[in-house]
Amino acid sequence: MAFVNYAQSRCEVKINAVDFVISGDMDKIKPYGRLDPDLESFRRRVSFLNINNTNIRFGITIDGETLGLDDANTLFNRPDNEKIHESFGKETQDNTPGRLEKDFQTWLFANDIKKEERDAHSNERLAVLGDDFFKLTKRGFGIIRECHTGSFLDKPSKITRILPTDLVDIVSLNKHGQLSVIELKLNDSQLEVIAQLMDYALFFRCYREKIWPIIVKILRHNPKSQEIVCYVVNNHFHDRFDDVVQYYIPKNESYGFSIKKVVLGYSKP
């Protein structure tokens, strides 16, 4: 996508179509008669690119065959037999010091504060992420650390897996009462974070009806709207980040989520 932006903005070349061409062993691509979970995740991201950018046609070709993409209705309204994990944030957290992102995540989650005090001021430390989390003191919004994603056919298991199981760093509410999905990156400016953020955005949006009751119970508050805000936090972003992320930022409010960039340590000369 960085190349597409460069071709259009610098070389003044009109891009009408982008095809992702993949070759590989179909037995590995469809190990249980369905797409490999990582490929399915990619297919959904490309489906969104195709929906969101009406001036460019996106497609995927595997061994010469076109892989079907979802329209907006199919992408955002998943079948009832697609299941998610029914518990979030239940696994033991690894708080071993010495890893910058994990240390920051641990501090935001306030593991060093007694549980009763943490429950009362649970996401106060999110204020370091900027205006959307300003003055949350005593609101008592809960925090989910390392929140499960992933989906399954009929029931959670390795064989029924549809999407990969990844862990979102932080899930909470912002000062507007919106569900906030937060991905932390420090000293890591790779553009791959955009794909990671999109996987999270689509997961929470596509399975919103299944996720909401679990979220409300843990966060102790009902979000004030169904809008999902996905934040990517870093102290330094790739020079082409803004060029690429523009294709993923929803251009229609009905998609139900937005993307925001948070720059830690920002300073002006």
N, C-alpha and C positions, 0 to 999 in steps of 0.2 A: 504494500500500500504506500510505502514511502516512495517507491519508484513511480507509482501511478501519480502521486501528488507532484513529484518532480517533473514528470513528463508534461503534465497539464499546466503547472504554474511557471516553470522555467523554460521549457521547450515549446510551449504553446501547442502541444499535441492533444487533440481531443480523443479521450479514451471512451469508447462505447461499450467495451466488454472486457471482463477479466475472467480468465479460466484458470483454475488450479488443476494441473495435470499430475496425476499420481499413478505410479506403477507399483505392483506388489502382488504377493501371494494372496489370492482371494480366500483361501482357507484361514489365513491369519486376519484378513479384513473382516470376514464373517465367521468367527470361531463357533458361534452357537446358532448360526442361521440369521444372525442380525449383525449389523455393523459393529466393529470393534468400538468400545466406549470412547476412546480418544478420537476416532474418526467421526463418530456420531456427534461428539462435542464440536468438532471442526465443522461438520455439515450444518449444525444449527447456527454457528457463528456466521458462516457464509450465507445461510438463509436470511439472517438479519441484515447483513450487508446488502443483499439483493433487494430486500424490502425497503430498507432505509435510504438507499441511494437510487432514486428512480431514473437518474440520467446514465447509470452504468448497469449493464447486465452482468451478474456474477454467476459462475457455474463451476462445477467440479466434474472432472473426467477421470475415470479409473480404468486403466487398461483399455482405453478407447471407448468405454461406455459412459454415458452421462449419468451422474448420480442425481436423483431427484432432490429438489429443495422444497422447503415448506413455505406456504404463503403465511400471512400474518395470523389468520384464524387458526391454522394448524399448529403453528409454532407456539402461540401463546395459550392455546386451549388444549391441554394434554389429555389423553384418554384416562378414564378412571382407574384402569389397571396398571398405570405407571405409579409406583410407590416411592416414598422417600423414607429416610431414617426418621423414627418417631421420637428420638431423644437427641438433643443438641448439647454440646459442651459437657458431656459426662465423662469423657476419657481423662485419665490422669495427665496433668500438664507437666511438661519437662521444663523446670525452672533453673536448670544448670546455667550458671552465668558464663559470660565470655563470648556470646553471640549477639551482635548488635541488635538485629531485628527482634530476636526472642527476648532480649533484655528489655527492649522498649515495650514490647507487647505485655510482658510480665508487669512492668511498671504501670502501664495504662489500666491493666486489670486489677491493680492494687492488691497483689498477693501479700504484701507486707503489712496490710492493715487488718485488724481483727474483723471477723465476719460481720458482727453486728454493726460495726462502724462502716464497713464497706457497703452493706445493704442500704444504709442511710445516705451515703454519699458516693454511690457506686461508680458513676461515670463522670465525676467532677474533673478528673485528670484529662479527660478528652478535650478540655479547654485549649490544650496546646495545639489542637488541630484547627483552630481558627474560629471565625465568627459563628459558624453553624453550631458550635458547642460552647458558646460563651455563656457564663453564669448558669450552669446547670446544678449548682449547689443546692442540696436538699430536695431536689425533685425526685430522687430515689429511683431513677430509671435503672433497670438492670443492664448487665453486660453479659454477652455470650462470647467466650474466648474459644478460638479454634472450632468454629461452627461447621458441622458436617454439610457437605453438598452431596450430589450423586443421586441417581434414580435407578429404579429396578422394575422389572416386569413381574407383577403380581406380589412378590415378596422380596425383601433384601437378601441377596446371596451372591456369591461370585458368578454363578452360572446365569443368573437373571439380570446382571448388571447392564444398564443402558448407558449411563453416563459415569465418568470416573468419580470416585469419592475423594474430594479434596477438602481442605480445611480453611475456612475464611478466618483471618486473623481476629477481627473484632466485629460483632454485630450489636447494635444498640439503637437508641433513638437520639435524634438531634434536638435542638431547642424548639423546632417547629413541630415536634412529635412525629417526624417521619422516620420510617425504618431506615437505618443507616448501616450499609455494608462496607466495611473498611479494610482495605488491603495495605499493609505496611511494607515499604521497601526503603532501605537505607544503604547508601553507597552502592547501589545496584540500579543502573540506568537502562537496562535492557528493554527493548521495545516489546518483548514477549509479555510484559505485565499487562498490556492492553488486552491480549487474548485471554489472560487469566481473569481480568476484571470482567470481561464480557461473559465468560463462563459463569461467573457468580451472578451477574446481573440477570442473565437468562434463566438460571436456576431459580432464583427467588421470584422472578416474574412468572415463569411458566408454571411453577408449583405453588403460587401464592395462596390459593385456597387451602391447600394441605398444610402449608407452613404457618399460616397466621395463628391458629389456636395454640401451637407449640410456642411460638414467639411471645404471644401475649402472656402466657403463664410464666415464662422465665423473666421477661422484662418487667412484669408487674404493671404494665400499662398497655392500653390498646392504642396503637398508632392512630393519629388523628386523620390520616388519609391512607389510601392504598398506594400512594406514590413511594417508590423505593429509590433512595439516593445511594449511589455507589461511589465511594471515595477511594482514590489512589493517593497514598501519602509517600513522599520521598524528600530527601534533602537535595537531590539533583536528578533532573529528568534528561533523557536522551534529547539531543538537539532536534530530532525529527518527531518527537512525541506529539506535539500539537498538530503537525502535518498529517499524522496517521490517525490520531484519535478522532479527528473531525468526521471521519467516515462512520464511526461507531456511536457518536453522540446522537441520541434519538431526535429525529426531526418531526416527530408526531407525538403529542402529549398522550395519546391513547395507548402508546406502547407501555406506559406505566412505570418507567424508571428514568433516571438521569445520571450523568457521570460528572464528577467534580475532581479537580486536581488540587492537592494541598501541598504546598512547598514549605518544608520546614527550614528555618534559618534564613528565610528570604531577606535580602538587604539591598539597598540602593546605594550607588556611589555618591 
